[in-house]
Amino acid sequence: MSGNKRGLILQERDRSLFGELSVMRVVDRDQAMRVAGFQSVTRANSRLLALTRAAFLRRFFLGTVGGARKALYALSSKSAELIAVPYRGPRRASDQTLATDFFVTHQLQINEIYCRVKLEPIPVAGAQFLRWTAFHEPLVKGSALIPDGYAEVMTPEKNLACFLEVDLGNESRAVWRKKVEAYLQYAVSGVFAKEFHGTQFRTLVAAHSERRLQSLRLATAEITEKIFWFTTLDAIAKDGLWAPIWLRPTGDTRQALL
């Protein structure tokens, strides 16, 4: 443990939270509790407030339905320096209340999937989470393709390697088609094997609605039947990431990832 000029004694759990924030960029209280292992809402609220007051966290708020506010937390320059990571994350004023913020909403949904991949039991004997990668630059120089994340899970039979796309419905059909083509080009380029030491990957697409899912599937099927797996954010929240909730570009059978 270590201290600071305001008298706060940093705990290993705090450092763990800072490390998670370097990946997740911004979290709400519930996500902070899950990745840092808080067992009590009261204790989580107290610790997050103490870390904010000691300038280890930046806090701002997102307006919700009914006029309530949700507190959000991100690394500060102080905590980023402490754990030797780049100072990234949303640049929002401390204690600012945001009516809407697409980046934050999108990132929180990415984080939900990250938490499920990393923390939830995998229903295959011997399976384990290996790694998650967050991207700040395109996969290939000169490309515009920046996935929302990359996960690897190991099972006794095979390794599951997946890029993630969380779709909130803001991209046009033309933009999506270009993204599909970019993933296909990446798949045959040989770069994946070089960078990630694997032979194959999937692209998991979590859409904000069933209607959007079907639209993305149709657009994808015009180009390829490979690589892509589709579901909705609601299905993940209801049934879990590992349930048979996934559709391929063609066909009506919902499958499990493993």
N, C-alpha and C positions, 0 to 999 in steps of 0.2 A: 504494500500500500504506500501511497505518497500523499503529501499534503500540498496546500497552496496558501497564498497570502490571506485568503478569506477563512481559513481554518477548516475547510472541507477535506476530509480524509478520503482519498480515492480508493475504491475497492476494485478487486479483480472483475467483479460484475460490471462496474462502470467502464473499465477498459474493454471488456467484451462488447458492451453496448456500443462504444465508439467504433470498434472494429466492424460491427454489423452495420452501423450507419454509413461507414465508408462504402459499403456495398449497396445499401438500400436507399441512401440519399436523404430520405425524409420518411418519418414514421409517425403514426398516431400512438396513443397510449397502449392500445391493445397489442399492436405489433411490437412495441418496446417490451411489453411484459412477456411476450412469447419468446423473443430472441434472447432476452437477458435473464429469463427465468424468474421473474417476480411472481410470487404466489398470492399476493394481496394487492387489491386496487389501491388501498390506502397507502401502503408502503411504496407502490410504484409512483403514485402522485407526489408523495413527499420527496422521493429521491429525484424524480425528474425536475421538480421545482428547485431543489437544492443545486442540482447540476446546472440549471439555467441561471440561477442567481450568481453562481460562481463562474459564469461565462464559459462553461464547458459545452453547453448546448445552446443553440438558437431556437427560440420558440416563436411561432406565429399561429394564426387561427384560420380555419376554413369555415365559412358559414354553411349551415345545414338547413334542411327543411324545418320550418317552424320557428326559425329565428335563433336556434341554438348555435353554439360555436364548438368546433372540434379543435383541440390543441394539437399542434404538429411540432415535431422536433427534428433538428438537423445538426450536423457537426458545426462547431464554431472553428475559427482559425486556431484557437487555443487547443482544442481537443485533437484537431487534425495534426497539428505540430507534435503533440504529445505522442501520438501513435505512428508518426512519420508517414502520413498519407497525404496526397494532394487535397487541398481545400476545395471541395466541390459541393454540389447540392444547390437547392434553390436559393437565389439571392433575394430574400424578402426581408423587409424591415422587422426588427424585433417587435413582437406583440401586435403586428399588423393583422387585421382581419380581412380576408379575401372573400369576396362574394363568390367567385368562381376562379378556378385555376386548373387549366387542362393538364399542365405538367404534373402538378401534385396529384390530381385525381388518377392520372395514368400510372404514376409511379406507385401509388398505394395499391393499385390492382396488381402490378408486377410483384410487389412485396408479398401480397397474399399468396401468390403461387410459389414464390421463393420459400416462404415459411412452410408451406405444405410439402414441398419437395425435400426440404432439409430436416424438418422436425416431425412430420407425421410418419407413423409406422408404414412400411412398404409391405404389402400383403404377399410377399414371395420369400420363402425361407432362404436365409443367407444373403438377402439383398441389402445393400447399404448405399447411402448417399456418398458421392465422391467429391463433387465440387460444383460451384456456381461461379460463373463469370459475368460481370456487368461490363457493358461496352460503352466507351466514350468516343470511339473513333470507328470508322467503317471497317468491316471485316477485311477488305482488300483495298489497298491504296488506289484511289481513282474511282472507287465505287461509292454509291450513296447508301449502301446497305448497312444499317446499324441495328442489330437485333435488340430486343428488350432484355434478353438474358440468354444464358447457356447453362444447361445442367447435365451432369453425368451421374448415372446410377449404375452400380455394379450388381449383377446377379450371378449365381453359379453358372448359368448358361451363356450369358452375354452381357455386354455393357450397353446401356441405353444412353445415347447422346442426343440431346435435343436443344435446338434453338427455340426461343419463345417470341411470339408476337401477340401482344395484348391489343385488341382492336376495339376502340370506342366509337367507331363509326364516322370518323372525321376525314377519312381518306377516300378519294374518288375511286371508281372502278379502274380507271387508267393507271392511277398510282399503284393500286394493288397489283395489277398485272405486271407492272415493271418490277415490283418487289418479288413476285413469283419467279419471273425470269432471272432476276439477280441471284436468287437462291439456287436455281437450276445451274446457272453458270458457275457458281461457287462449288456446287457438288461435283462438277466434272473438271474443275481447275487443278485439283491436287493440293490446293492450299490447306484444306481441312485436315488431311492426313499429316501434313507437315506441322501445322500449328497445334492440333489437338490429338495427334497420334491415334486416330481412329480411321475406320474405313467407310463408315456410313453414319448419317445423321438424319433426324427427323426435324421438321419444323412444326411446332405445336402452336395452333392459333386459338386463342380464347376471345370470343366475340361478346359484345355487350348484349346481344339479343339473338333469339333463334332466327328471326328474319334476316339479320345481318349475317349470321353464320351461313344461311343458305345462299345468300348473295355472293359471299366470298367463295363458297364451294363451287358455284356455277362458273364464276370467273376463273377459278383455278383449273377446273376440269377442262376448260377450253385449251389449256396449255399443257397440263400434265395430270397424271393420276398418281404420281409418286411423291414421296417426301412428306407431304402435308397431312396433318391430322387436325380436326376441328372440333371444338366444343364451345359452350358458353360459360361465362363467368358464373352465372347462376347455378349451372349444373355442377361446377367445381365446388361452389359453396355448399350446395345441398348434399351431394353424393361423394365428394372427395376426388382428388386428382387421379386416383388409381382405379376408380370404378369404370365400368363399361359405358362411358359417356362420349366416346370419341368417334367421329365420322371421317371417312376418307373422302377425297374429292368426288368420287362416284360410289353408289351403293347406299343402302339404307340400314345396314347393320352397324349398330353402335358397339365399339370394341374397347377393351381395356388396353392400356399402354404395355403392360407386361402379361 
